[in-house]
């Protein structure tokens, strides 16, 4: 669906590249996570793919159409949810969606249906300028679905939302994927990436440093551990043991045979820890 080959971009039009030699492919119906800290090159890449930035160097095609030849037919199929919401504050939520729907030459969604889906039904006829930050963000998310996109670009779709609302948004993303949408998701939140993405790519200082399924990355870079809490001779104990080390396997077997095990939990590596291992940086930095 989306193919990117040797992508470069410099805001200063010199050798100081914000994105350097980035290549990846996204399959139809896949949720692809593009992960990295602020300033890593995530938004730059997304802006190139959506036509907001000029393609300077490299090749990009979407559904077989070169980005340089992209016309309104392909843009009609795209939805974009920017991290920074950019709706009109003097219009109501409903009026915003009605306005943006008129920009497309394809059938569009019912604005009220979209507002209800993101929990803004009761605020539909309130001016967007009166919305809270979270409500404004949800309006932006709803706007990205107005043209029923099957190519969907999401930039930090759950940023600043409470857990219940974030779960609602993630449910909508899953449902759209099941309906056939291809999703390019940029975020520095490894938890949403782990929950939603079929594959993820780590980007740091404009370069890709790893790309695979979340599970494969955990198996490749993480240690498989198990935490055991037990009681022996009336005394509680707690140990974290590696499932890869022979001596720890022997120790685990000993505990199981000689003590009363109260809890035992596997502890796989997190995407956050893997990113730190690969780059030496935390995602929030």
N, C-alpha and C positions, 0 to 999 in steps of 0.2 A: 504493500500500500504506500509506504513512505520510504524512499531510499535517499540517503545522504552520503556523499563521497568526497572526502578530503576538503571539508568545509573550513574556510578561513574568513575572519572578519577583523578589520582594524578600524576603530573610530577615528584614528588620527591619520589614516591612509598611508601608513608606513609599516615597519616591521614589528611594531608593538601590537600584537594580535590579542584580541579578547577571546577569540575562538581560533584554535590552531589544529589543523589536520584531524577534524572530527568526522568519523564515518560510522554509520549504523543503518540498519533496516528495521522497519516495523511492519509486522504482518497484519493483514486485514482482520479486524475484530480483536486486536490485541490492545491491552493497556500497557503502555511503555513508560516507565518512570525515568525521568532525567533528573538526577539527584546531585546536589552540591550546595556549598555555602553561598551566601550572598556574594555577588561579584565573580562567580565561578565561570559564567558563560551560559547559564541556563536560559535566561530571558533573551539574550542576544540570539541564541540558536532558534528559539521559538519565534522571535520577531522576523527572522529571515524566512522561516518556513511559512509564515502567514503573509509574507509580502510587505511587512511594515519596514523592513530594512532591505536595502538593495543587496542582491547576491553578488559579492565581490569576486570570490575565488572558490572553486569547487563545483560540484554538481548536485542538484536536488531534483527529485521527481516525486510527484504525488499521484498515485493511481495511474502511473505510466505517463503522466504529463510533465514535461520539464517545467521547473518553476519559472524559467524565463518566458515560457509560452502560456503561462497561466492566465485564464480569462475569467469572466464573470460566472461561467458555468461551474467551474471548480470552486470559486469563492462562495457560490450559493450552497455548496455542500459543507462548508466549514462553519464551525462554531468556535468562538474564542472567549475564554473567561480570563481577563487580566487580573493580576493581584491587586492593582490599584483600580478600584471601581471608577467608571467614567460615565455614569448616567447623568441625566439632566435633573438638577435639584428642584427646579421650579415646576416640573411635571410630576404628576402622581406616578406611583409604580406602574399602574395600569397604562397610563398615557405613554410612559417610557417604552413599554413593550410594544404598544400599538405603533409608535413612531418608528422603532427599529424594524418591525415586521415589514413596513412599507419599503424598506431598502432592498428586499429580496424579490426575485421573480419566480419563486417557487412557493408551494403551499406552506403556510406557517401554522404554528401552534396557537391554540386559544390562550390569550394572555392570562385569563383568570385561572385556567387549569395549571399553568406554570407557576403562578403566584401561590396558589394553594399547595402545590407540590413542595415548595420551599418554605412553607409556613408564613406566607405574607398575604394570605387571602383577606384577613380582616383589615390589613393596612393598604389594600390595593388602591384606594381612592384618597390616600394621604400623600401630600407632597413628599418626594424623595428627600428633600432637604431636611425633613423632620425625622427621617429614619436614623436609628442608631448605626454605628459603624458595621455591626454584624448584619443588620437588616439591609444596609446598602450593598454589602458584599453578596448577600443572598439574591438581591435584585440583579446584580451583575451576573451571577451564576444562571439565573433564570433567563436573562437576555441571551446568553450564549446558546440556549436551546431553541430560540424562537423559530429558527428556520429548519428544525428537525435535522441537525447535522449528522452525517455519518463519518465525518472527520472532525475530531473535537480536541481542541487545545485548551488545557486547563493549567493555570498558573496559581499554585498555592490555593486550591479550591476550598480548603477547610480552615485557612488561616484566621485566627481571631474568633472562631465560633465555639460555643459551648459544646460539651461532648454529645448531648442529645441531638443538636442541630447538625453537628459534624457527621453523626451516624446517618442522619436523614440524607445528607448530601452524598455520602458514600454509597448509600442504597440506590440513589438515583443513577450514580455513575455505573454501578454494577448492572442495573436494569438496562441502561443504554447500551452497554457492551453486549449484553445478551441479545439485544435487538439488532446487533451487527455493527455498532459504531466502533471506529478505531480511535483510541485515546492516547494523546501525547501529554503526559502529566509532569510538570516541573515542580519540584518541591525541595525543601531542605528537611522536611519531616519524614524520617525513616519509617515511622509507624504506619502512616497512611500508605506509603510505598509498599511496605511488607504486606499490608492487608489487601491491597487492590491490584498490584502490578503483576503481570505475567513475567515480565523481564524488567530489569533496571540497568541503567548505566550511571556510573559515578563520573562526574566531571569536576576537575579542580584546576584553577588557573588556565582555563580554556582548553584543557586536554582531557580526553577520556582516559581513566585509569583502570577501569574494570567494567565488564558488562556480562550479565548472565541472569538466570532466574534467581530470585532471593534465596531459594533453598540451595541451589548449586553454589552460590557465593558463600553461604554459611558453612557448607560442607568443605569447601576448598580452603577458606581462610580461618575458620573458627575451630576451637577445641571443643570436642563433645564431652561435656561434664555431667555428672549426676550429683545432686545434693541429697544426703541421707541423714535423717534424724532418727535416733534410736535410743533405747534404754538397755543397759547391761548392768546387772547386779544392783539395780535400783538407781543407777547413776545415768543421767541423760548424756548423750553425745551427738555431735554434729560434724560431718565431714563432707568435703567436696572432692570428688574423685574423677579422674579422667577415664573415659571409656576407650581411650586409645593406648594408654600405658598398661603394660602387663602387670606391673606391681600393684597398680590401683585396681585392676580387675580382680587380682587375688585378694586384696583388702576388702573389696565390696562383697566377694563371695564369703569371706570370713564373717563379716558383719551380718549377712543374711542368715548364716548358719548358727551364730552364737549369741545374737542379740534380738530384741524385739523391735522391729522397724516400725516407727510411727508415721513417718512421711518419707517419700522418695520422689524427687522431681528432676527431670532432665533439664539441663541448662545449655541451650544452643547459643552460639554467638549471635549478637544482634547486628543489623546493618550499620548502626551507629558505630559499634566497636570495630567493624571491618573497615569502615571509611577512615577511622582514626589510624588503624594499622597501616592502611595503604598510603595515607597522605600526611599523617602526623597532625591533622587538624580535626576540630569538632565541627559538626554541621551548623551549630548556631553561630560560629565565628564569621 
